[in-house]
Amino acid sequence: MEVSVIVVSNPTPQRQLRTHRPERPVQRVLNSAEHHAWLARHLTDRDRWLCRMLFEHHVLTSTQIIDIAFTGRRAANLRLRNLYQWGVVHRFQPHRDRGSHPMYYVLDTAGAVALAREDGIDPKELGYRREREIGRAFSLQLAHTVGCNGLFTTLVHQARQPGAAGQLMAWWSAARCGRHWGDIVTPDGYGRWREAGRDVEWFIEFDFGTEPTVPPGRQAGPLRTPGRHHRHHHPRADLAAQRRPRIQRPPGIGRSAARTRPACPGTGGDHQRRRRRRPTRHDRAPLATGRRTRRRRAGDTRRFARALA
């Protein structure tokens, strides 16, 4: 039995067997006219609509984008990767102790320029800033924004199912609600659902349980609806403006005691700082004596009687 040994002296490195990894265009390439002209042939209507949704609602996760624009995860991941490489969208992944978050997507420079050109305005007039959009990765409102958007994306996904009875007709962000009804109410979003020929409109206030609530027994404020003189169109919805809870003093403490200043630091005692009594008109009155005019001290009755004698 013969055994042959083959020795390869110059093997091919594993890194050379990999396919070419396309590089993402730099900022200078993203703003070039050649790149925008190239994107005009490759961007679909769904891509443009997705850019407008990111501009309106700031941040959307990959799961939320699948719910509102795609039918499968694989097709969504492939398309989002292309949009990221073309500079249309930008992505980041927040830190998580256990497991991993999905990819978070925001609008990038090429996508903002495409929206501005589509609306016929200059890109500077769009109010887009790349540093601000990418900086949302460190924003303390990131979980609040994503959670509020998740409610509407779930409704859109439900309406896209076969045999769905309703459909989401409107979805406004907090910024758009603030521009229209900021002097009346500032919700986190506005939606309109249509089902069986009827429209249901609502405002949403998304909270993780950290905001102060109205104390028990305190009723909400009166319903406020804009009149004819209001400059913005308002939907047929009741706006319940809750009163701001007041600071309650402990029982047995009066208003003057509640305003007392804290103890003087460094004195070692618990006594309160006393305010000096301001002199009145009688204290400032000069004494009719033959000597030099003096002002009477507060509470000095003996000098006052001696001066009269």
HUVENJO-V807881 format. One line per field, one symbol per residue. ss: DSSP state (A for helix, B for strand, O for the rest). phi: phi as a letter, one per 20 degrees, with the letter a starting at -180 (. if undefined). psi: psi as a letter, one per 30 degrees, with the letter a starting at -180 (. if undefined). A space follows every 10 residues. Layout:
ss = ???
phi = ???
psi = ???
This chain:
ss = OOOOOOOOOO OOOAAAAOOO OOOOOOAAAA OOAAAAAAAA AAOOAAAAAA AAAAAAAOOB BAAAAAAAAO OOAAAAAAAA AAAAAOOOBB BBOOOOOOOO OOOBBBBOAA AAAAAAAAAO OOAAAAOOOA AAAAAAAAOO OAAAAAAAAA AAAAAAAAAO OOOOOBBBBB BBOAAAAAAA AOOOOOOOBB BBBBBOOBBB BBBBOOOOOO OOOOOOOOOO OOBOOOOOOO OOOOOOOOOB OOOOOOOOOO OOOOAAAAOO OOBOOOOOOO OBOOOOOOOO OOOOOOOOOO OOOOOOOOOO AAAAAAAAO
phi = .eddddddec fefffeefff efefffffff efffffffff edfeffffff ffffffdmcc effffffdcc dbffffffff fffffenecc cbcffbfcmb fffddcfdff ffffffffem cfgfffmecf fffffffdff efffffffff fffffffffe ffmfecbeeb bdeffffffe cfedbceerc ccddblmcdd dbddcebend efefffneef fffdcfefff edfcfebede effffeeeef fndeffffef fffffnendd fefeeffffe fffeffeecf effcefffne effffffff
psi = kkkkkkkjfi lkkefffllk jkkkkleeef gleeeeeeff ffkleeeeee eeeeeegekk leeeeeeffl fleeeeeeee eeeeffgell lljlkkekak llkkklkaee eeeeeeeefg lkffffgkke eeeffffgkf geeeeeeefe eeeeeeeeff lkgkflkjfk jkleeeeeee gffekilflk lkkkkhgkkk klkkjkkggf kklklkfkll llkkkkaffk flkklikkjj jkkkkljkll kfkleeefgk lllkkffglg llkkkkkkka eeefklkilf akklkklkgj feeeeeee.
